Amino acid sequence: MPTAETTPCIFVTQGSGNSYKPFLVSHQIAKRCDWVFVDVLGGQTRTAEFRAVNPRGQVPFMSRTQGEGLAESNAIAWYLAEGSALIPADPFERAQALQWMFWEQTCFEPNVSPARFYTAIVPQQKSAHEGEFPGWLSRGAAALAFLEDHLQRHDFLVGGAYSIADVAVYGYGHVAHEGGFRLEDHPRVTEWIERVQAQPGHVPMSMLAPGRA
């Protein structure tokens, strides 16, 4: 039997591009969510209490009904956006949106996110990861070049209109410079970031904070 619609409860952490994605979607489609902030750096995701919520010990995580949850930032963002203009109506364009979301999680985020994390979030740990930075920066720069090439011919990632695909890539794309990536070398990416920020309902990542969300 279908369950009654409830307000999604989403566990997030401040400063995370992955947590920011569903947060941005919720504001752009005016969907109410309850935001629960988790102190990842303080080890809260490793506690038995949080593991009872999400055994994988990761955020973001959405709890919809008792015993029913959803992990992975792009899956949560897609769920929230379902039925809105952020999900392309055309089946092929929906598949293209998913293609970009898979690309974001396999080619883009795995390189931009850790470079940013150890540069801007926990710089005191950067020296322990110096050997990994050349790979992150090289692969991340290649991903930005790929994105730049696509945006030479398109204002947005799919179908000429702002969509969930843009949200997914923007999550870490707009803060890539915090990881040492030179966005000034990618003018089309920079222009796209500005177009995303001009969309109705846009809120900055700084709003994803206790007392502000």
C-alpha positions in Angstrom: 0.0 0.0 0.0 1.3 3.5 -0.7 2.4 5.5 2.2 1.2 9.0 3.0 3.5 11.7 1.9 5.6 13.0 4.8 8.1 15.8 5.2 11.5 14.4 4.2 14.1 14.5 7.0 17.5 14.9 5.5 20.8 14.5 7.4 23.5 16.8 6.1 26.8 18.4 7.0 27.9 22.0 6.7 30.2 22.9 3.8 29.5 19.7 1.8 28.8 19.9 -1.9 26.9 16.6 -1.7 24.7 17.9 1.1 24.2 21.1 -0.7 22.6 19.5 -3.8 19.3 18.4 -2.2 19.3 21.5 -0.1 19.4 23.7 -3.3 16.7 21.6 -5.0 14.4 21.9 -2.0 14.6 25.7 -2.1 14.3 26.0 -5.9 11.1 24.0 -5.9 9.8 25.2 -2.5 9.7 21.7 -1.0 9.8 21.7 2.8 12.4 19.4 4.3 13.6 19.0 7.9 17.4 19.4 8.0 19.4 17.6 10.6 23.0 18.7 10.8 25.6 16.0 11.5 29.2 16.8 12.7 31.2 14.6 10.3 34.5 16.0 11.4 33.6 15.4 15.0 32.9 11.7 14.2 29.1 11.8 14.6 28.6 9.6 11.5 30.6 6.9 13.1 28.4 6.7 16.3 26.0 3.8 16.9 23.2 6.3 17.0 23.8 7.6 13.5 24.6 4.1 12.1 21.1 3.1 13.3 19.8 5.8 10.9 22.2 5.0 8.0 24.4 1.9 8.4 26.8 3.2 5.8 27.6 6.2 8.0 27.4 8.8 5.3 25.6 12.0 4.6 23.5 13.2 3.0 20.8 10.7 4.0 17.1 11.1 3.7 14.7 9.4 6.1 11.2 9.5 4.6 9.2 7.1 6.8 9.9 4.8 9.7 12.6 2.3 8.5 12.7 3.8 5.0 15.6 5.9 3.7 17.6 7.0 0.7 21.3 7.5 0.4 23.5 9.2 -2.3 23.2 12.9 -2.9 22.0 12.7 -6.5 19.4 10.1 -5.7 18.0 12.4 -3.0 18.1 15.4 -5.2 16.2 13.5 -8.0 13.6 12.3 -5.5 12.9 15.8 -4.3 12.8 17.2 -7.8 10.4 14.6 -9.2 7.4 16.2 -10.8 9.1 19.6 -11.1 10.6 21.4 -14.0 14.1 20.3 -12.9 13.4 16.8 -14.3 13.3 17.0 -18.1 10.0 15.9 -19.6 11.6 14.2 -22.7 12.8 10.6 -22.0 16.1 11.1 -23.8 16.8 14.3 -22.0 16.1 12.6 -18.7 18.6 9.9 -19.6 21.1 12.7 -20.5 20.5 14.2 -17.1 21.3 10.9 -15.5 24.4 10.6 -17.6 25.7 13.9 -16.3 24.8 12.9 -12.7 26.7 9.6 -13.1 29.6 11.5 -14.6 29.6 13.9 -11.7 29.9 11.1 -9.2 32.6 9.1 -11.1 34.8 11.6 -12.9 34.2 15.0 -11.2 33.3 14.8 -7.5 35.9 12.1 -6.6 38.7 14.5 -7.6 37.4 18.0 -6.9 35.9 17.1 -3.5 39.0 15.6 -1.8 41.2 18.3 -3.2 38.9 20.9 -1.8 38.4 19.0 1.5 42.1 18.9 2.3 42.8 22.4 1.1 39.9 24.4 2.4 38.1 22.3 5.1 40.9 20.5 6.9 44.2 22.1 5.7 46.0 20.7 8.7 45.7 17.3 7.1 46.8 18.3 3.6 50.4 17.3 4.0 49.4 13.7 4.7 47.8 13.5 1.3 50.3 15.4 -0.8 51.0 12.3 -2.9 47.3 12.1 -4.0 47.0 15.7 -5.0 48.7 15.4 -8.5 46.2 12.8 -9.5 43.2 14.7 -8.1 44.3 17.9 -9.8 45.1 16.2 -13.1 41.8 14.3 -13.3 39.8 17.2 -12.0 41.3 19.5 -14.5 40.5 17.1 -17.3 36.9 16.9 -16.1 36.6 20.7 -16.0 38.0 20.8 -19.6 35.3 18.3 -20.7 32.7 20.5 -19.0 34.1 23.6 -20.6 33.9 22.0 -24.1 30.3 21.0 -23.6 29.4 24.5 -22.4 31.0 26.0 -25.5 27.8 24.9 -27.3 25.2 24.8 -24.5 24.0 27.3 -21.9 23.0 24.4 -19.6 23.9 20.7 -19.5 20.7 19.2 -20.9 18.1 20.4 -23.4 18.9 24.1 -23.3 17.3 24.6 -19.9 18.3 24.5 -16.2 17.8 21.0 -14.8 18.7 18.5 -12.1 21.9 17.8 -14.1 23.1 21.4 -13.5 22.4 21.1 -9.8 24.4 17.9 -9.6 27.5 19.3 -11.3 27.2 22.8 -9.7 27.4 21.3 -6.2 31.2 21.0 -6.4 31.7 22.9 -9.6 31.2 26.3 -8.1 33.7 25.7 -5.3 36.3 23.9 -7.4 38.6 26.9 -6.9 38.7 26.1 -3.2 40.5 22.8 -4.1 43.2 24.5 -6.3 41.4 24.3 -9.6 41.7 27.4 -11.9 38.2 28.3 -12.9 39.6 31.4 -14.6 41.0 29.0 -17.2 37.4 27.8 -18.0 35.4 30.9 -18.9 32.4 29.0 -20.1 32.2 27.1 -16.9 32.4 30.4 -15.0 29.6 31.8 -17.1 27.5 28.7 -16.5 28.1 29.0 -12.7 26.7 32.6 -13.0 23.7 31.4 -14.9 23.0 28.7 -12.3 23.3 31.3 -9.5 20.8 33.5 -11.4 18.1 30.8 -11.3 14.9 31.5 -9.2 15.1 30.1 -5.7 18.9 29.8 -5.7 20.5 29.9 -2.3 24.3 29.8 -1.6 26.0 26.9 0.1 26.6 29.2 3.1 22.8 28.9 3.9 23.4 25.2 4.6 24.2 25.8 8.2 22.5 25.3 11.6 20.1 28.2 12.3 20.0 29.3 8.7 18.6 26.3 6.8 
